[in-house]
């Protein structure tokens, strides 16, 4: 019998234990998350490999290597191990996946910045482990995002951790000044201040805010992202990297970028807007 694409797919999926179940978590537009085509295509073939063979490929770090296994695939297999109740297999996969998470959130070497970066990385790792533990105890669709866009999911965890760690370690006058400026700009525009601590503490709001910031003009987007991770607009210390230096512009220009961004964001997130 000739092997056609249709018969090949049937052969891959005909047994129930080989079925690659679709993701169930929905996006804000109501559509479900889907795995990238390359991931969806790899899963059946990787599932046929001996476990030692899969682990050997999973340890390949070079993404350009033909044997490289995308992290989305590893998340799928470690979640699937729940159905097999295979603790030893879970532990082996976990070690490889944990290394992927840690490498995705690098830290600098030496200095105060390194200590802060280490706290951020630990916070990201702890949150990922928490999600993984909940998913293993009982199916939880929050890990679907990691099967669909692993790098972006880790980036979201990192942004959340950066904001939390920075606010915990930098509650000084500089932060008060920048928040005060943001609040004043929002009040002048008659809009909500999206950086208000009470509003920003909502994780669902933060996720929507990051998406909205990415859609802003480049200078406004970069300004807001740098403000959220704790950068100052200006500093009397010439050794401190500021937003003005990063954007190669004046302090006044940065404040204009901030004010315009806040006006746009505030209009999108008015009180009572739950869309």
C-alpha positions in Angstrom: 0.0 0.0 0.0 1.3 3.4 -0.9 2.1 5.7 2.0 0.3 9.0 1.6 0.3 12.0 4.0 -3.1 10.9 5.2 -2.1 7.3 5.9 1.0 8.5 7.6 -1.0 10.7 10.0 -3.4 7.8 10.6 -0.5 5.5 11.5 0.9 8.1 13.9 -2.3 8.8 15.7 -4.3 5.6 15.4 -3.5 4.4 18.9 -5.0 6.3 21.8 -1.8 6.5 23.7 -0.1 8.1 20.7 -2.7 10.8 20.4 -1.3 14.3 20.8 -4.2 16.1 22.5 -4.8 19.7 21.5 -4.3 22.5 23.9 -7.4 23.8 25.7 -6.4 27.2 27.2 -8.1 30.1 25.4 -6.7 33.4 24.4 -8.5 36.7 25.1 -10.1 36.5 21.6 -11.7 33.1 22.4 -9.4 31.0 20.2 -7.3 28.2 21.7 -3.6 28.2 22.0 -1.9 26.0 19.4 1.6 24.5 19.3 3.9 25.8 16.5 3.8 23.6 13.4 7.4 22.3 13.9 6.5 21.3 17.5 3.3 19.5 16.5 5.1 17.7 13.8 8.0 16.6 16.1 6.0 15.2 19.0 4.9 11.9 17.4 8.4 11.2 16.1 10.0 12.1 19.5 7.4 9.9 21.2 8.7 6.9 19.3 12.3 7.4 20.6 13.6 5.3 23.5 13.7 7.5 26.6 17.5 7.6 26.7 17.5 8.7 23.1 15.0 11.5 23.8 17.0 12.7 26.8 20.2 12.7 24.7 18.6 15.0 22.2 17.0 17.1 24.9 20.4 17.9 26.2 21.5 19.5 22.9 21.7 23.3 23.6 22.4 24.6 20.1 19.1 25.5 18.5 20.6 25.2 15.0 21.5 21.5 15.6 19.2 19.2 13.7 18.7 17.1 16.8 17.6 20.0 19.0 14.4 19.5 20.8 12.3 22.6 21.3 11.4 23.4 24.9 7.7 23.3 24.0 8.2 19.5 23.3 9.9 19.0 26.7 7.0 20.7 28.5 4.6 18.4 26.6 6.4 15.2 27.6 6.9 16.2 31.2 3.1 16.9 31.5 2.3 13.6 29.7 4.4 11.7 32.3 1.6 12.4 34.8 -0.7 9.9 32.9 2.0 7.2 33.2 2.6 7.9 36.9 6.3 7.6 36.0 8.2 9.5 38.7 11.7 8.4 37.5 10.9 9.6 34.0 9.5 12.9 35.3 12.7 13.5 37.4 14.9 12.9 34.4 12.9 15.3 32.2 12.6 17.8 35.0 16.4 18.2 35.3 16.8 19.0 31.6 13.8 21.4 31.5 15.0 23.1 34.7 18.3 23.9 33.0 16.4 25.3 30.1 14.5 27.7 32.4 17.6 28.8 34.2 19.4 29.5 30.9 16.5 31.5 29.6 16.9 34.0 32.5 20.7 34.7 32.6 22.3 36.7 35.3 25.2 39.2 35.1 28.5 38.5 36.9 29.5 40.5 40.0 28.1 43.7 41.6 24.7 44.6 43.0 23.0 44.1 39.7 24.0 40.5 39.8 22.3 40.0 43.2 19.1 41.5 41.9 19.3 39.4 38.7 19.7 36.3 40.8 16.6 37.1 42.8 14.7 37.6 39.6 15.9 34.3 38.2 15.0 32.5 41.4 11.5 34.1 41.3 11.0 32.9 37.7 12.2 29.4 38.5 10.0 29.2 41.6 6.9 30.3 39.7 7.6 27.8 36.9 8.0 25.0 39.4 4.8 26.0 41.2 2.9 25.8 37.9 4.5 22.5 37.0 3.6 21.0 40.4 0.0 22.2 40.2 -0.3 20.7 36.7 1.1 17.4 37.9 -1.3 17.2 40.8 -4.3 18.1 38.7 -4.6 19.1 35.0 -4.1 22.8 34.7 -4.3 24.6 31.4 -1.9 27.4 32.5 1.0 25.4 31.2 -0.6 25.3 27.7 1.1 28.7 27.1 4.5 27.1 27.7 3.7 24.4 25.1 2.7 27.1 22.6 5.3 29.8 23.2 7.9 28.7 25.8 10.2 31.7 25.3 7.4 34.2 25.5 6.0 32.5 28.6 9.3 32.7 30.4 9.7 36.3 29.3 6.3 37.0 30.9 7.4 35.4 34.1 10.6 37.4 34.0 8.8 40.7 33.6 6.5 39.9 36.5 9.5 38.9 38.6 11.5 42.0 37.6 8.8 44.3 38.6 8.2 42.6 41.9 11.8 42.3 42.9 12.6 45.9 41.9 9.8 47.3 43.9 10.9 45.3 46.9 14.5 46.5 46.7 14.2 50.0 45.4 11.5 51.8 47.4 13.4 55.0 47.5 13.0 58.6 46.5 13.8 57.9 42.8 10.9 55.5 42.5 8.6 57.9 44.3 9.6 60.6 41.8 9.0 58.5 38.7 5.7 57.1 40.1 4.7 60.7 41.0 5.5 61.9 37.5 3.5 59.0 36.0 0.5 59.8 38.3 0.7 63.5 37.5 0.8 62.8 33.8 -2.2 60.5 34.0 -4.1 62.9 36.1 -3.4 65.7 33.6 -4.7 63.5 30.8 -7.8 62.5 32.8 -6.9 58.8 32.5 -6.1 55.9 34.7 -2.4 55.5 35.8 -1.6 51.9 34.7 1.5 52.0 37.0 -0.5 52.5 40.1 0.6 49.8 42.5 -2.9 48.6 43.4 -3.9 48.3 39.7 -0.5 46.8 38.6 -0.7 44.1 41.3 -3.4 42.3 39.2 -1.5 39.6 37.1 -4.2 39.6 34.5 -4.0 43.4 34.1 -0.2 43.2 33.8 -0.4 40.7 31.0 -2.8 43.0 29.1 -0.6 46.0 29.9 2.6 44.3 28.4 0.7 43.5 25.2 -0.5 47.1 24.9 3.0 48.5 25.6 4.4 46.3 22.9 2.0 48.0 20.4 3.1 51.5 21.3 5.6 53.5 19.0 9.1 52.2 19.6 10.4 55.1 21.8 7.3 55.0 24.0 7.4 51.2 24.3 11.0 51.1 25.3 10.5 53.9 27.8 7.6 52.0 29.5 9.4 48.7 29.6 12.5 50.3 31.1 10.4 52.1 33.7 8.7 48.9 34.6 12.0 47.1 35.3 13.2 50.0 37.5 15.3 52.2 35.3 15.5 55.9 36.2 14.8 58.6 33.7 17.8 60.6 34.9 20.5 60.3 37.6 23.0 62.6 39.2 25.4 59.7 39.2 27.1 59.6 35.8 27.9 55.9 36.2 24.2 55.0 36.3 22.6 53.8 33.1 19.4 55.8 32.6 16.5 55.7 30.1 17.7 58.9 28.6 21.2 57.4 28.0 19.7 54.2 26.6 17.5 56.1 24.1 20.2 58.7 23.4 17.9 61.6 24.1 17.2 64.2 26.7 15.4 63.7 30.0 12.6 65.9 28.7 12.2 63.7 25.6 11.9 60.6 27.8 9.2 62.3 29.9 7.3 63.2 26.8 7.5 59.6 25.6 6.3 58.5 29.0 3.4 61.0 29.1 2.2 60.1 25.6 2.4 56.4 26.5 0.5 56.9 29.7 -2.2 58.8 27.9 -2.7 56.0 25.4 -2.5 53.2 28.0 -4.7 55.1 30.5 -7.4 55.5 27.8 -7.3 51.7 27.2 -7.5 50.8 30.9 -10.1 53.1 32.3 -11.8 52.1 35.6 -14.5 49.5 35.1 -13.0 48.3 31.9 -12.9 44.5 32.3 -12.5 43.5 28.6 
